[in-house]
Amino acid sequence: MKTLPVVDLLVIVAYLVGMIAVGVYFSRNNKSADQFTKASGKIPGWAIGMSIYATFLSSNTFLGVPGKAFGSNWNSFVFSLAMPLSAWVAARYFIPFYRNTGEVSAYTHLEHRFGAWARTYAVVCFLLTQLARMGSIFFGIALSLQALTGYPMATIMIVVGICIILYTVMGGMEAVIWTEVVQGVIKTAGALIILYLVVDGMPGGVDRIIEIGKVDDKFSLGSFAPNFSQSTFWVIFLYGFFMNLNNFGMDQNYVQRYHTTTSIKEAARSIWLCVYLYVPVSLMFFVLGSCLYAYYQTNPELLDAIRMQVAGERLPDGSPEAIRQLAATLSPAEYGDKVMPHFMVNKVPAGLVGLIVAAILSAAMSTISSSMNASATVFSVDIYQRYLNPKMTDGQSLRLLYIATTVFGVLGMIAGIAMIGVKSVLDIWWQLSGIFAGGMLGLFLLGMISRQTQNAEALTATLVGVLVIVWMTFSPQIPDEYAALRSTFHLNMVMVIGTLTIFLVGLLLTRIRGKKLEPVPELKPNNSVITE
């Protein structure tokens, strides 16, 4: 642990004050619930694209991706390669659908199709996904700032969380979007600075990094064998396609933004701008992880402190000898998330550390603020107004949004504190999001594509899908005497198989009823949509 120089502390404080100032500025416009949730539909498409990009580029990417590349290879980059295909589907079908319905909630359509249970189920899945997202991001930012400041991780989460709550509550969706535009620039600049410093400090430069990476197979995208029990290329591609489709097509964080643009065309452009920015930038983070791996292979003595830190966290009451023994057995995959914070503490010069910390804060705050605003919107529209008070005035709705935003921010902090001690922030986020989102996407696709599917078929298919998701999720905990009942699929396939189970079972039950499928009229491609 090092004490941050005054200049770095000033940069960090200036950034946090600036974000709160943005919330204060836009609070003047927040006179209605429509302004709070949709910014009155006046945000330009390029700003929405930057906002979506900033939401994607969370601290899970900033810290988790380099840690993953350090500990294994570029297999997880296949997730980004699947993004253009998901974006094409969303731009061609989902955006026109949402814009034509005019519903601010992504889940109102499910009640129209299948009844209140479908809407409630999707809302619960969404809120659980957002808590998992916020928790993993709070954990990721605390992981880094603890290395820089020495403060307890819980304390860091609380301080950062309060700042996010302030500007999100005061400024609403408009503040969220414009702060994310700034944050997208800051976090990209921070990553470029770290990458330059790693390469500059590497004896032999880029050639040596490539040489070490080739020897240890650090640039592999994974096996192309049709094996779904391991993290192969195809497992990550399928997971990436379905998860990105869920993000672009069902996640309230993104659907809400489609309503803030001036037209369908602008909304579609925002998606493609996100893709054009995120795919190469995510590759940069994998490159950064490989560069850090080569750097620490060249300077192996620097890893001793990291191993001891991780071992000490796993054995908080262990003796020094026990901690040393555990440290000697740790693999790169078990301490990969700690490497970049360690590099920042020891190798980044004063003055730049503050900017990089601001970049990490940007990576966390952009996604958390989006999740808070979207969660509050969904809770207000789909739960409170649907079941408790359907005749709320606009003033009451706005006050409810303020309270709900604050509550979900606090719950996100609690989730982050509960995650302290996990091995990989990226792994835990992928697993939790796959579990919660799989059923939601399957039900939504069934409702949009199969016009003939009715309430009974959809409910039965959802129950079957949930059982499959629960079985696959808890399969590793099945006792050895019942090992034959365990799933042989990789955990990232939970999202894929859960989605397909609900969708295909629903279609099968509809066919059994003897009804012919036909396309939903409103899903016809809109000629004004930009798809490239």
PEQUI-V243788 format. One record per residue. PHI is phi in whole degrees, -180 to 180 (* if undefined). D_LAST is the distance of its C-alpha to the last C-alpha in Angstrom with 2 decimals. Layout:
# PEQUI-V243788
PHI & D_LAST
PHI & D_LAST
This chain:
# PEQUI-V243788
* & 47.49
-121 & 47.59
-84 & 48.23
-68 & 45.40
-60 & 46.55
-59 & 46.97
-62 & 44.18
-70 & 41.66
-62 & 43.03
-65 & 42.70
-62 & 39.01
-65 & 38.41
-63 & 40.55
-61 & 38.87
-64 & 35.43
-64 & 36.74
-64 & 38.60
-63 & 35.56
-65 & 33.48
-66 & 36.39
-62 & 36.76
-62 & 33.19
-62 & 34.20
-63 & 37.39
-61 & 35.63
-80 & 33.26
-63 & 36.11
-64 & 37.40
-88 & 34.58
-81 & 35.02
-109 & 37.31
-150 & 35.70
-66 & 33.95
-63 & 30.96
-67 & 30.64
-65 & 31.12
-94 & 28.43
-125 & 25.80
54 & 26.76
60 & 27.27
66 & 23.56
-122 & 23.54
-88 & 21.37
-66 & 18.54
-60 & 14.95
-65 & 15.00
-69 & 18.23
-64 & 17.01
-60 & 14.18
-64 & 17.05
-66 & 19.23
-64 & 17.16
-59 & 16.83
-65 & 20.58
-66 & 21.33
-62 & 19.70
-84 & 21.54
-90 & 24.98
-67 & 28.28
-62 & 27.61
-77 & 25.02
-62 & 27.16
-109 & 30.32
-71 & 29.60
-68 & 27.03
-59 & 29.33
-66 & 32.20
-68 & 30.53
-66 & 29.71
-64 & 33.28
-83 & 34.80
-140 & 32.89
-156 & 29.82
-96 & 26.00
-56 & 25.83
-70 & 24.36
-67 & 21.34
-60 & 20.08
-55 & 19.42
-71 & 16.64
-65 & 15.27
-81 & 14.95
-63 & 12.88
-58 & 9.26
-65 & 10.70
-65 & 12.37
-64 & 9.56
-62 & 7.81
-63 & 11.39
-66 & 12.12
-68 & 9.48
-81 & 10.44
-120 & 14.10
-73 & 15.57
-61 & 14.59
-58 & 15.87
-62 & 18.81
-67 & 19.87
-65 & 19.53
-74 & 21.56
-76 & 24.21
76 & 24.67
-80 & 26.19
-72 & 25.94
-87 & 26.80
-73 & 24.38
-114 & 27.46
-61 & 29.24
-58 & 27.55
-65 & 29.31
-69 & 32.66
-62 & 31.97
-84 & 31.21
-124 & 33.73
113 & 36.01
-63 & 36.74
-61 & 37.02
-67 & 33.33
-63 & 32.26
-64 & 34.85
-59 & 33.93
-64 & 30.24
-65 & 31.42
-62 & 33.86
-60 & 31.28
-63 & 28.93
-65 & 31.83
-65 & 33.01
-63 & 29.58
-67 & 29.56
-65 & 33.10
-64 & 32.19
-64 & 29.23
-62 & 31.43
-62 & 34.31
-66 & 32.52
-76 & 31.13
-58 & 34.56
-64 & 36.04
-63 & 33.69
-71 & 34.46
-67 & 38.15
-58 & 38.19
-74 & 37.18
-71 & 39.30
-63 & 42.31
-64 & 42.36
-85 & 42.33
-113 & 44.80
83 & 46.82
-72 & 46.54
-59 & 46.31
-61 & 42.83
-63 & 43.71
-62 & 44.80
-61 & 41.57
-60 & 39.52
-67 & 41.76
-64 & 41.62
-64 & 37.84
-61 & 37.48
-63 & 39.75
-62 & 37.71
-64 & 34.47
-60 & 36.33
-60 & 37.75
-77 & 34.63
-73 & 32.67
-68 & 35.58
-72 & 36.33
-97 & 32.92
66 & 30.98
-63 & 27.21
-63 & 27.06
-66 & 28.91
-58 & 26.80
-66 & 23.54
-73 & 25.06
-67 & 26.98
-68 & 23.88
-60 & 22.25
-66 & 25.42
-65 & 25.68
-61 & 22.21
-70 & 23.42
-64 & 26.87
-69 & 25.99
-67 & 23.66
-63 & 26.50
-62 & 29.03
-64 & 27.37
-63 & 27.19
-65 & 30.87
-62 & 31.95
-60 & 30.16
-62 & 31.91
-66 & 35.25
-66 & 35.08
-64 & 34.33
-65 & 36.89
-89 & 39.53
-91 & 38.98
-61 & 41.72
94 & 40.17
62 & 36.80
-63 & 33.52
-59 & 35.38
-69 & 37.57
-62 & 34.72
-64 & 33.01
-62 & 36.43
-66 & 37.22
-63 & 33.82
-67 & 34.20
-62 & 37.75
-99 & 36.92
56 & 33.64
-84 & 31.65
-102 & 28.34
-71 & 28.16
-91 & 25.23
103 & 27.91
-69 & 29.51
-95 & 27.54
-68 & 30.50
-75 & 30.01
-115 & 31.97
-105 & 31.05
-97 & 34.11
-126 & 32.89
-81 & 29.87
-83 & 28.26
-55 & 24.70
-71 & 24.19
-63 & 25.82
-71 & 23.59
-66 & 20.38
-64 & 21.50
-61 & 22.64
-62 & 19.41
-63 & 17.33
-70 & 19.86
-70 & 20.49
-67 & 16.92
-65 & 16.60
-63 & 19.84
-63 & 18.70
-72 & 15.57
-104 & 17.26
-135 & 20.96
-72 & 21.91
-58 & 23.53
-54 & 22.50
-96 & 18.87
-59 & 19.64
-61 & 22.09
-71 & 19.56
-60 & 17.52
-82 & 20.80
-87 & 21.26
-87 & 18.50
-87 & 19.35
-160 & 16.89
-61 & 14.38
-61 & 11.68
-65 & 12.93
-63 & 13.09
-65 & 9.46
-61 & 8.74
-64 & 11.51
-64 & 10.19
-68 & 7.17
-63 & 9.94
-59 & 12.20
-63 & 10.38
-62 & 10.13
-84 & 13.77
-72 & 15.26
-60 & 14.61
-67 & 16.35
-69 & 18.86
-64 & 19.84
-61 & 20.46
-59 & 22.66
-69 & 24.72
-68 & 25.36
-60 & 26.42
-61 & 28.66
-62 & 30.26
-67 & 31.04
-66 & 32.48
-64 & 34.65
-61 & 35.83
-63 & 36.93
-62 & 38.55
-77 & 40.60
-68 & 41.52
-75 & 42.96
-125 & 44.71
-63 & 45.67
-64 & 48.40
-71 & 45.83
-78 & 44.78
-59 & 48.26
-65 & 47.79
-68 & 44.48
-61 & 46.07
-65 & 49.09
-63 & 47.01
-65 & 45.15
-63 & 48.44
-65 & 50.16
-70 & 47.61
-80 & 48.11
-122 & 51.89
-61 & 52.67
-110 & 56.34
-79 & 56.64
-75 & 59.11
-55 & 58.03
-68 & 58.84
-64 & 56.75
-65 & 53.78
-64 & 54.21
-66 & 54.40
-66 & 51.21
-59 & 49.42
-70 & 50.37
-97 & 48.71
-70 & 45.29
-97 & 42.27
-55 & 39.26
-66 & 37.18
-88 & 39.79
-130 & 39.69
-60 & 36.20
-66 & 35.28
-88 & 38.37
-71 & 37.64
-66 & 35.30
-58 & 37.56
-63 & 40.50
-63 & 38.94
-62 & 38.26
-65 & 41.86
-102 & 43.50
-122 & 41.42
-88 & 39.46
-69 & 41.68
-58 & 42.88
101 & 40.71
-86 & 37.45
-61 & 38.18
-60 & 37.92
-66 & 34.46
-69 & 33.28
-62 & 34.95
-61 & 33.18
-65 & 29.87
-67 & 30.92
-61 & 32.05
-61 & 28.69
-60 & 26.97
-80 & 29.36
-67 & 29.77
-62 & 26.15
-74 & 25.68
-65 & 29.23
-63 & 29.12
-63 & 26.01
-64 & 27.80
-63 & 30.98
-65 & 29.53
-67 & 27.59
-64 & 30.67
-63 & 32.93
-63 & 30.84
-64 & 30.80
-62 & 34.51
-65 & 35.40
-79 & 33.56
-92 & 33.74
-117 & 37.10
-66 & 39.36
-71 & 38.66
-75 & 38.27
-114 & 41.52
-104 & 43.67
-149 & 43.41
-70 & 41.25
-110 & 42.88
-69 & 42.07
-78 & 42.11
-64 & 39.28
-64 & 41.50
-65 & 42.20
-62 & 38.52
-66 & 37.84
-64 & 40.78
-62 & 39.64
-62 & 36.20
-60 & 38.05
-66 & 40.26
-64 & 37.61
-60 & 35.38
-64 & 38.47
-62 & 39.48
-68 & 36.16
-63 & 36.17
-66 & 39.66
-63 & 38.79
-62 & 35.91
-62 & 38.51
-62 & 40.86
-62 & 38.25
-64 & 37.61
-62 & 41.35
-67 & 41.68
-88 & 39.23
-56 & 41.36
108 & 42.24
-69 & 39.23
-74 & 38.35
-132 & 34.57
-65 & 32.70
-69 & 29.40
-63 & 31.17
-66 & 32.84
-69 & 29.70
-61 & 27.81
-68 & 30.86
-66 & 31.56
-66 & 28.04
-64 & 27.83
-67 & 31.19
-79 & 30.57
-91 & 27.00
-58 & 27.32
-67 & 29.44
-63 & 27.53
-67 & 24.20
-60 & 26.13
-66 & 27.94
-66 & 24.93
-62 & 23.11
-61 & 26.47
-69 & 26.83
-84 & 23.48
-91 & 23.43
-100 & 27.18
-68 & 28.71
-84 & 32.15
-67 & 32.49
-109 & 35.14
-56 & 36.57
-62 & 38.92
-65 & 36.39
-65 & 33.90
-65 & 36.70
-62 & 38.08
-62 & 34.73
-66 & 34.15
-62 & 37.66
-62 & 37.19
-62 & 33.90
-64 & 35.59
-61 & 38.49
-64 & 36.25
-63 & 34.52
-64 & 37.98
-61 & 39.36
-66 & 36.66
-66 & 36.78
-99 & 40.56
-56 & 41.07
-62 & 42.11
-87 & 44.94
-66 & 46.51
-57 & 50.00
-60 & 50.71
-68 & 52.99
-115 & 50.05
-59 & 47.62
-65 & 46.80
-88 & 45.06
-73 & 42.58
-73 & 38.90
-96 & 37.92
-84 & 34.23
-65 & 32.75
-63 & 32.48
-68 & 28.69
-81 & 28.78
-58 & 30.35
-60 & 27.00
-67 & 25.78
-71 & 29.10
-62 & 29.84
-63 & 26.65
-66 & 27.17
-62 & 30.88
-63 & 30.57
-65 & 27.94
-73 & 29.80
-64 & 33.26
-62 & 32.32
-64 & 31.15
-63 & 34.31
-65 & 36.60
-67 & 35.07
-64 & 35.69
-61 & 39.20
-69 & 39.85
81 & 39.17
-105 & 36.27
-85 & 33.41
-73 & 29.83
-145 & 27.66
-69 & 24.15
-77 & 24.03
-55 & 23.49
-73 & 21.51
-92 & 18.78
-64 & 17.72
-56 & 14.04
-93 & 13.87
-65 & 12.78
-86 & 12.01
-77 & 9.27
-87 & 5.84
-118 & 3.76
-158 & 0.00
